[in-house]
């Protein structure tokens, strides 16, 4: 895969998530100005993840049948349109529809991962997946920061900037993003229950790990305020530090560890680190202990996510790679739907409970990803065995 193609596909996932995060600082105030109460605001926040959950497997299957490039282009065009319409939204219904469209287009992240899996050799796949993860992490760092700086210009300005970035990326993709290679049509199923079991285990690990991470994101502001006296600025800086830690880990460390230990072990180690850090956050007595645990938690998540994506890419026929990665992304989106409500309820019962529950969820993720990785190795269902057949 050429350097230009690498930059364009990384920019695709970056722009998808930047559009999601850029408007977040202004969205509550804009929605309130349109008359939104708590129910409407909750719907606006969850609409993106709901439609991403629904769209990711569909876009993955479409990319298996019609190619990665057309689906990536379609998603970039949809992102540009959805963000432009968001800037023009004058009613809550319109705004909700725009958020839903943006989430559906955000389902293309799995297609971007499938593109990379098609375009690079298997031994370099985890590193390439990690670089996509680093682009996502940077979007979560820069998006809210840019949105906060641009907030005085208004909500519409944030949305139009996101639309313009997507439009520029669409032009770049039209010019410099080739189809990654010739793939046979998906005219046969991915396999029976024995072959599907590893995919379900890996998707379960993605759900469990994301649920534990989202639980932290949802409740950190309240924990920091009540226990350490943090204000909004301190919360933002803490989350930015966590995002940078994740980006650094995914920028190079994941590939080195995966070559030495294998993706399943690296993913399980990442989940174990997450579990330990969530336990530490539950009992941290000082702000610096909490911040250190938070950054290590993000680093653990950074180890897990690209490793799981790489395992999903290898867990069956290349004909169905997009569909499998779509299932994984759908599982993560499902965690973003149910995680906030569950962690908020637990926090009302006790400040430490979301972190204790998250630790248990991350520990279970470690077990499921190890089991899934072992099943892949035992059954020999990756693309190497397919090529030898």
C-alpha positions as CSV (number, residue, x, y, z in Angstrom):
1,X,0.0,0.0,0.0
2,X,1.5,3.3,-1.1
3,X,2.1,6.2,1.3
4,X,-0.7,8.3,-0.2
5,X,-3.2,5.5,0.2
6,X,-2.1,5.0,3.8
7,X,-2.6,8.7,4.6
8,X,-6.0,8.8,2.9
9,X,-7.3,5.8,4.7
10,X,-6.0,7.0,8.0
11,X,-7.6,10.4,7.3
12,X,-10.9,8.6,6.6
13,X,-11.2,7.3,10.1
14,X,-9.7,10.5,11.6
15,X,-12.4,12.6,9.9
16,X,-15.2,10.3,10.8
17,X,-14.3,10.6,14.5
18,X,-13.4,14.2,14.3
19,X,-16.8,15.1,13.0
20,X,-18.3,13.2,15.9
21,X,-16.2,14.9,18.5
22,X,-15.8,18.4,17.1
23,X,-19.4,19.3,17.8
24,X,-19.7,17.7,21.2
25,X,-18.7,20.8,23.3
26,X,-21.4,22.9,21.6
27,X,-24.1,20.2,21.1
28,X,-25.7,20.4,24.5
29,X,-26.1,24.2,24.4
30,X,-27.3,24.2,20.8
31,X,-29.8,21.4,21.5
32,X,-31.0,23.2,24.6
33,X,-31.6,26.3,22.5
34,X,-33.9,24.2,20.3
35,X,-35.8,23.1,23.4
36,X,-34.1,19.8,24.2
37,X,-34.6,18.3,27.6
38,X,-32.7,15.3,29.1
39,X,-34.5,12.7,26.9
40,X,-33.8,14.5,23.7
41,X,-30.2,15.1,24.6
42,X,-29.8,11.4,25.4
43,X,-31.3,10.5,22.0
44,X,-29.0,12.9,20.2
45,X,-25.9,11.4,22.0
46,X,-27.0,7.8,21.3
47,X,-28.2,8.2,17.7
48,X,-24.7,8.1,16.3
49,X,-23.8,4.8,18.0
50,X,-27.2,3.2,17.3
51,X,-26.9,3.8,13.5
52,X,-23.3,2.8,13.6
53,X,-24.2,-0.4,15.3
54,X,-26.8,-1.1,12.5
55,X,-24.7,0.1,9.6
56,X,-21.3,-1.4,10.2
57,X,-22.1,-5.0,9.3
58,X,-24.0,-3.8,6.2
59,X,-21.2,-1.6,5.0
60,X,-18.7,-4.4,5.6
61,X,-20.8,-6.9,3.5
62,X,-21.2,-4.3,0.8
63,X,-17.4,-3.8,0.7
64,X,-16.9,-7.5,0.4
65,X,-19.2,-7.6,-2.7
66,X,-18.5,-4.3,-4.4
67,X,-15.0,-3.4,-3.2
68,X,-13.6,-1.3,-0.4
69,X,-13.0,1.9,-2.3
70,X,-16.6,2.6,-3.4
71,X,-17.9,2.1,0.1
72,X,-15.2,4.4,1.6
73,X,-16.1,7.0,-1.0
74,X,-19.8,6.7,-0.2
75,X,-19.2,7.0,3.5
76,X,-17.0,10.1,3.1
77,X,-19.6,11.7,0.9
78,X,-22.3,10.8,3.5
79,X,-20.2,12.3,6.3
80,X,-19.7,15.6,4.4
81,X,-23.4,15.8,3.7
82,X,-24.5,14.9,7.2
83,X,-22.2,17.4,8.9
84,X,-23.3,20.2,6.4
85,X,-26.9,19.4,7.2
86,X,-26.1,19.4,10.9
87,X,-24.9,22.9,10.6
88,X,-28.2,23.9,9.1
89,X,-30.4,22.0,11.5
90,X,-33.2,24.2,12.9
91,X,-35.2,21.6,14.8
92,X,-34.5,18.7,17.1
93,X,-35.9,16.2,14.6
94,X,-33.6,17.4,11.9
95,X,-30.6,17.4,14.2
96,X,-31.4,13.9,15.3
97,X,-31.7,12.7,11.7
98,X,-28.3,14.3,10.9
99,X,-26.6,12.6,13.9
100,X,-28.1,9.3,12.8
101,X,-26.8,9.7,9.2
102,X,-23.3,10.6,10.6
103,X,-23.3,7.5,12.7
104,X,-24.3,5.3,9.7
105,X,-21.4,6.7,7.7
106,X,-19.2,6.2,10.7
107,X,-19.8,2.5,10.2
108,X,-17.2,2.7,7.4
109,X,-14.4,2.5,10.0
110,X,-14.7,-1.3,9.7
111,X,-14.3,-0.9,5.9
112,X,-11.1,1.1,6.4
113,X,-9.8,-1.7,8.6
114,X,-10.7,-4.2,5.9
115,X,-9.0,-2.1,3.3
116,X,-5.8,-2.1,5.3
117,X,-6.1,-5.9,5.9
118,X,-6.4,-6.4,2.2
119,X,-3.5,-4.1,1.3
120,X,-0.7,-5.2,3.7
121,X,0.9,-8.6,4.4
122,X,-0.4,-10.5,7.4
123,X,2.8,-10.0,9.4
124,X,2.4,-6.2,9.1
125,X,-1.3,-6.1,9.6
126,X,-1.5,-5.4,13.4
127,X,0.9,-2.4,13.0
128,X,-1.2,-1.0,10.2
129,X,-4.4,-1.5,12.3
130,X,-2.7,0.2,15.2
131,X,-1.9,3.2,13.1
132,X,-5.6,3.5,12.2
133,X,-6.3,3.3,16.0
134,X,-3.8,6.1,16.6
135,X,-5.7,8.2,14.1
136,X,-8.9,7.5,16.0
137,X,-7.3,8.4,19.3
138,X,-6.0,11.6,17.9
139,X,-9.4,12.5,16.7
140,X,-10.7,12.1,20.3
141,X,-7.9,14.3,21.5
142,X,-8.1,17.1,18.9
143,X,-11.9,17.1,18.2
144,X,-13.1,18.3,21.6
145,X,-10.2,20.7,21.9
146,X,-11.0,22.2,18.5
147,X,-14.7,22.2,19.3
148,X,-14.0,24.1,22.6
149,X,-11.8,26.7,20.8
150,X,-14.4,27.2,18.1
151,X,-17.4,27.2,20.4
152,X,-17.6,31.1,20.4
153,X,-18.1,30.9,16.7
154,X,-21.2,28.8,17.1
155,X,-22.4,25.2,16.6
156,X,-22.9,25.6,12.9
157,X,-19.2,26.7,12.4
158,X,-18.0,23.5,14.0
159,X,-20.3,21.4,11.8
160,X,-19.3,23.2,8.6
161,X,-15.6,22.7,9.4
162,X,-16.2,19.0,9.9
163,X,-18.1,18.9,6.6
164,X,-15.3,20.7,4.8
165,X,-12.7,18.3,6.2
166,X,-14.7,15.3,5.0
167,X,-15.1,16.9,1.5
168,X,-11.4,17.5,1.2
169,X,-10.8,13.9,2.3
170,X,-13.3,12.7,-0.3
171,X,-11.4,14.5,-3.1
172,X,-8.1,13.0,-1.8
173,X,-9.7,9.5,-1.8
174,X,-11.0,10.0,-5.4
175,X,-7.5,11.0,-6.5
176,X,-5.2,8.7,-4.5
177,X,-7.1,5.8,-3.0
178,X,-7.0,2.7,-5.3
179,X,-8.9,-0.5,-4.7
180,X,-6.5,-2.6,-2.5
181,X,-6.6,-5.6,-4.8
182,X,-8.6,-8.2,-6.6
183,X,-10.7,-10.3,-4.3
184,X,-13.0,-13.2,-5.4
185,X,-16.7,-12.5,-4.9
186,X,-18.3,-13.6,-1.6
187,X,-20.2,-16.4,-3.2
188,X,-19.8,-18.8,-0.3
189,X,-20.5,-18.6,3.5
190,X,-17.8,-17.9,6.0
191,X,-18.2,-21.4,7.5
192,X,-20.2,-23.3,10.0
193,X,-20.6,-22.8,13.7
194,X,-17.0,-24.0,14.3
195,X,-15.6,-21.2,12.1
196,X,-18.1,-18.5,13.4
197,X,-17.3,-19.2,17.0
198,X,-14.0,-17.3,17.0
199,X,-15.6,-14.3,15.4
200,X,-18.3,-14.2,18.1
201,X,-15.7,-14.6,20.8
202,X,-13.7,-11.7,19.4
203,X,-16.8,-9.5,19.0
204,X,-17.7,-10.3,22.6
205,X,-14.2,-9.2,23.7
206,X,-14.6,-6.0,21.8
207,X,-18.0,-5.3,23.4
208,X,-16.7,-6.1,27.0
209,X,-13.6,-4.0,26.6
210,X,-15.5,-1.0,25.1
211,X,-18.2,-1.2,27.8
212,X,-15.6,-1.0,30.5
213,X,-13.9,2.0,28.8
214,X,-17.1,3.8,28.1
215,X,-18.1,3.3,31.7
216,X,-15.0,5.3,32.7
217,X,-15.7,8.0,30.1
218,X,-19.2,8.4,31.3
219,X,-18.4,8.8,35.0
220,X,-14.9,10.3,35.2
221,X,-16.2,13.8,35.4
222,X,-18.3,13.0,38.4
223,X,-15.6,11.0,40.1
224,X,-13.0,13.7,39.5
225,X,-15.3,16.4,40.7
226,X,-16.4,14.6,43.9
227,X,-13.1,13.0,44.9
228,X,-10.4,15.3,43.6
229,X,-12.2,18.7,43.0
230,X,-11.6,18.6,39.3
231,X,-13.3,21.2,37.1
232,X,-14.2,20.9,33.4
233,X,-10.7,22.0,32.3
234,X,-9.1,19.3,34.5
235,X,-11.4,16.6,33.1
236,X,-10.6,17.7,29.5
237,X,-6.8,17.6,30.2
238,X,-7.1,14.2,31.8
239,X,-8.9,12.8,28.9
240,X,-6.5,14.4,26.4
241,X,-3.6,12.8,28.3
242,X,-5.4,9.4,28.0
243,X,-5.9,9.9,24.3
244,X,-2.2,10.7,23.8
245,X,-1.2,7.7,25.8
246,X,-3.4,5.5,23.5
247,X,-2.0,7.1,20.4
248,X,1.6,6.6,21.5
249,X,1.0,3.0,22.2
250,X,-0.7,2.4,18.9
251,X,1.9,4.4,17.0
252,X,4.5,1.7,17.3
253,X,4.5,-0.5,20.4
254,X,1.6,-2.7,19.4
255,X,3.3,-3.9,16.2
256,X,6.5,-4.8,18.1
257,X,4.6,-6.7,20.8
258,X,2.4,-8.5,18.3
259,X,5.4,-9.7,16.2
260,X,6.9,-11.2,19.4
261,X,4.0,-12.5,21.3
262,X,1.1,-12.7,18.8
263,X,-2.1,-10.7,18.6
264,X,-4.2,-12.8,21.0
265,X,-1.7,-12.5,23.9
266,X,-1.2,-8.8,23.3
267,X,-5.0,-8.2,23.3
268,X,-5.4,-10.2,26.4
269,X,-2.5,-8.3,28.1
270,X,-4.2,-5.1,27.1
271,X,-7.5,-6.2,28.7
272,X,-5.7,-7.3,31.8
273,X,-4.0,-3.9,32.1
274,X,-7.4,-2.3,31.7
275,X,-8.9,-4.4,34.5
276,X,-6.0,-3.5,36.9
277,X,-6.3,0.2,36.1
278,X,-10.0,0.3,36.6
279,X,-9.5,-1.3,40.0
280,X,-6.9,1.3,40.8
281,X,-9.2,4.1,39.8
282,X,-11.9,2.7,42.0
283,X,-9.7,3.2,45.1
284,X,-7.2,6.0,44.0
285,X,-6.8,8.4,46.9
286,X,-5.0,11.2,45.0
287,X,-5.5,12.8,41.7
288,X,-2.1,11.8,40.3
289,X,-2.8,8.1,41.1
290,X,-6.1,8.4,39.2
291,X,-4.4,10.2,36.3
292,X,-1.7,7.6,36.1
293,X,-4.2,4.7,36.1
294,X,-6.3,6.5,33.5
295,X,-3.4,6.9,31.1
296,X,-2.4,3.2,31.6
297,X,-6.0,2.2,31.1
298,X,-6.0,4.0,27.7
299,X,-2.7,2.4,26.8
300,X,-4.2,-1.1,27.6
301,X,-7.2,-0.3,25.4
302,X,-4.7,0.8,22.7
303,X,-3.1,-2.6,22.9
304,X,-6.4,-4.5,22.6
305,X,-8.4,-2.8,19.9
306,X,-5.9,-3.1,16.9
307,X,-5.0,-6.7,18.0
308,X,-8.7,-7.7,18.0
309,X,-9.2,-6.1,14.5
310,X,-6.2,-8.0,13.2
311,X,-7.5,-11.3,14.6
312,X,-11.0,-10.6,13.1
313,X,-9.3,-10.0,9.7
314,X,-7.6,-13.4,9.9
315,X,-10.5,-15.3,11.3
316,X,-11.8,-16.8,8.1
317,X,-12.0,-16.3,4.3
318,X,-10.7,-13.0,2.8
319,X,-14.1,-13.0,0.9
320,X,-15.9,-12.1,4.2
321,X,-13.3,-10.0,5.9
322,X,-15.4,-6.8,5.7
323,X,-18.4,-8.5,7.2
324,X,-16.3,-9.8,10.1
325,X,-14.8,-6.5,10.9
326,X,-18.2,-4.9,10.6
327,X,-19.5,-7.3,13.3
328,X,-16.6,-6.2,15.5
329,X,-17.3,-2.6,15.1
330,X,-21.0,-3.2,15.6
331,X,-20.2,-4.8,19.0
332,X,-18.1,-1.8,20.0
333,X,-21.0,0.5,19.0
334,X,-23.4,-1.6,21.0
335,X,-21.2,-1.1,24.1
336,X,-21.4,2.7,23.5
337,X,-25.2,2.4,23.5
338,X,-25.6,0.4,26.7
339,X,-22.5,1.4,28.6
340,X,-23.3,5.0,29.5
341,X,-26.7,4.2,31.0
342,X,-25.4,1.2,32.9
343,X,-22.4,3.0,34.4
344,X,-24.5,6.0,35.3
345,X,-26.9,3.8,37.2
346,X,-24.0,2.1,39.0
347,X,-22.4,5.4,39.9
348,X,-25.6,6.5,41.6
349,X,-25.3,3.4,43.8
350,X,-21.6,4.0,44.6
351,X,-18.8,6.0,43.0
352,X,-16.5,2.9,42.8
353,X,-19.1,0.5,41.3
354,X,-18.7,1.4,37.6
355,X,-15.0,0.9,37.9
356,X,-15.3,-2.4,39.7
357,X,-17.8,-3.6,37.1
358,X,-15.6,-2.4,34.3
359,X,-12.6,-4.3,35.8
360,X,-14.7,-7.5,35.8
361,X,-15.8,-6.8,32.2
362,X,-12.2,-6.2,31.1
363,X,-11.0,-9.4,32.8
364,X,-13.7,-11.3,30.9
365,X,-12.6,-9.7,27.7
366,X,-9.1,-11.0,28.3
367,X,-10.4,-14.6,28.6
368,X,-12.7,-14.3,25.5
369,X,-10.0,-12.9,23.3
370,X,-7.5,-15.6,24.3
371,X,-10.1,-18.3,23.6
372,X,-10.9,-16.8,20.3
373,X,-7.3,-16.5,19.3
374,X,-6.6,-20.1,20.2
375,X,-9.6,-21.2,18.2
376,X,-8.2,-19.4,15.1
377,X,-4.8,-21.0,15.6
378,X,-6.3,-24.5,16.1
379,X,-8.7,-24.4,13.2
380,X,-6.2,-22.8,10.8
381,X,-8.8,-20.6,9.2
382,X,-6.8,-17.6,8.4
383,X,-6.0,-16.4,4.9
384,X,-2.6,-18.2,4.8
385,X,-4.3,-21.6,5.0
386,X,-6.8,-20.4,2.4
387,X,-4.0,-19.5,0.0
388,X,-2.4,-22.9,0.6
389,X,-5.6,-24.8,-0.1
